[in-house]
């Protein structure tokens, strides 16, 4: 996101007459309200990951201060832009549907106004990019079924976002070309002060600093275009009727352009990002066209990323691992023989394990570790289930019990990472691959059995719900193991305990936090997209579970 807009020179800023963090603080001028909003927002950023309850309180106060600034008149563009930005953060980080969608739409309306009223080209770039990102986010949420709309509306949002991003990319390209001579080979430059020559630097109403386009910002825009285009691909049965600007060839051209920018900037990390993005696109094409990715190509990407001489940083390496795990799981699903599927899943497990051992950079999502643990959960589960597709594959049968135990450990570790210890089936005091000496049904005694951690957005909530349902699926398959009455009985007991806890949460948590029928339907749809139609017995298990959950 572009930086917050505030007065560029401290000497020009109206100093708050009292502490903006004081609950009784009331600004008296536009500039005072705007600067107070920025200061309070910085408080929110400070606590965003460590204390979400406190962070949300500061963000909401900042949003109110920006609203006060708008009401006071003056250069209201800056206050409206900042308010749009804050509302986007609040919607995506501190609320769940349906409230999050309402707040997101408020943000989009303010961004649209900012785009319409932006007098300077760089302001148009900022507002256009953020409006497009918000539209794409809304489309993704709608596609997940968080709002009852048809596919036509989702498509319309994405097409609008694409149009905006293409305008942004053209404007960024033009700016970089215009300033190439004066900037030389400096590459990315920091966000500068007021650079719009139309503004008088001595004007007391000047309240903004521009976000100067850089090569990395342009590549970020191109990546957003690619992501939205491939999202549109995924909704189509064939790719023979695409608009010319999002055909596979057009997207390949964008990837090539991104690599040219990375090469010209001598930015190896950016080049690594392009490689990862290319793999994402290839995977999507493989899913749609049925043309398999080549295993050697997938492995070569990983080997390139993990050699000692590799210039790729850990952030890109982790993203690469995520893409490779997804690609390998897809290859396993398409494999025509059991041994190939086993090898693909084994390779993916190695990659995910290596990714988990990397120290996460500050720029990586705090959900990355839990997401990788869920990948490892899924990989162990799928390896155990290969024998369902290939009954004569003895390797899967022989290791099935241990693989399911490993999957349970990974799932519990993911829930612990997310703070969802309420729904863990046992403390995570064992290493995947080794059997636990003691089984503890439920959760550690220090954990409340009837509460979840504070809301920190749909991404985390969705990851938590998916992990819980995957844990339940593990129990189901453990309960079907032949000739192992102890494991079967334990799995059945754990499934009952988990059901009881989910029912208890319906009494202690607001409805937006319930794991409900729609979540299970969404989970099954994803399973069937990735693995094919569920066996009849498992499908019946899920139907029975939903009925009991809602009873």
CORGI-V187862 format. One record per backbone hydrogen bond with DSSP energy under -1.0 kcal/mol. NH is the residue of the N-H (numbers start at 1). CO is the residue of the C=O. If there is no record, write none. Layout:
nh = [NH,NH]
co = [CO,CO]
This chain:
nh = [12,22,25,33,34,35,36,37,38,39,40,41,42,43,44,45,46,47,51,55,56,57,58,59,60,61,62,63,64,65,66,67,68,69,70,71,72,73,76,80,81,82,83,84,85,86,87,88,89,90,91,92,93,94,100,102,103,104,105,106,107,108,109,110,111,112,113,114,115,116,117,124,125,126,127,128,129,130,131,132,133,134,135,136,137,138,139,140,141,142,143,144,145,146,149,154,155,156,157,158,159,160,161,162,163,164,165,166,167,168,169,170,171,172,173,174,175,176,177,178,179,183,184,186,199,203,206,218,219,220,221,222,223,224,225,226,227,228,229,230,231,232,233,234,235,236,246,251,252,253,254,255,256,257,258,259,260,261,262,263,264,265,266,267,271,272,273,274,275,276,277,278,279,280,281,282,283,284,285,286,287,288,289,290,298,299,300,301,302,303,304,305,306,310,317,318,319,320,321,322,323,324,325,326,327,328,329,330,331,332,333,334,335,341,342,343,344,345,346,347,348,349,350,351,352,353,354,355,356,357,358,364,368,371,372,373,374,375,376,377,378,379,380,381,382,383,384,385,388,390,393,394,397,398,399,403,404,405,406,407,408,409,410,411,412,413,414,415,416,417,418,420,423,424,429,434,447,461,462,463,464,465,466,467,468,469,470,471,472,473,474,475,476,477,478,479,481,488,489,490,491,492,493,494,495,496,497,498,499,500,501,502,503,504,505,507,508,509,513,514,520,521,522,523,524,525,526,527,528,529,530,531,532,539,540,541,542,543,544,545,546,547,548,549,550]
co = [9,19,22,29,30,31,32,33,34,35,36,37,38,39,40,41,42,43,47,51,52,53,54,55,56,57,58,59,60,61,62,63,64,65,66,67,68,70,74,76,77,78,79,80,81,82,83,84,85,86,87,88,89,90,96,98,99,100,101,102,103,104,105,106,107,108,109,110,111,112,113,120,121,122,123,124,125,126,127,128,129,130,131,132,133,134,135,136,137,138,139,140,142,141,147,150,151,152,153,154,155,156,157,158,159,160,161,162,163,164,165,166,167,168,169,170,171,172,173,174,175,179,180,183,196,200,203,214,215,216,217,218,219,220,221,222,223,224,225,226,227,228,229,230,232,233,243,247,248,249,250,251,252,253,254,255,256,257,258,259,260,261,263,262,267,268,269,270,271,272,273,274,275,276,277,278,279,280,281,282,283,284,285,286,294,295,296,297,298,299,300,301,302,307,313,314,315,316,317,318,319,320,321,322,323,324,325,326,327,328,329,330,331,337,338,339,340,341,342,343,344,345,346,347,348,349,350,351,352,353,355,361,365,367,368,369,370,371,372,373,374,375,376,377,378,379,380,381,385,386,390,392,393,394,395,399,400,401,402,403,404,405,406,407,408,409,410,411,412,413,414,415,420,421,427,431,444,457,458,459,460,461,462,463,464,465,466,467,468,469,470,471,472,473,474,475,478,484,485,486,487,488,489,490,491,492,493,494,495,496,497,498,499,500,501,504,504,505,510,511,516,517,518,519,520,521,522,523,524,525,526,527,528,535,536,537,538,539,540,541,542,543,544,545,546]
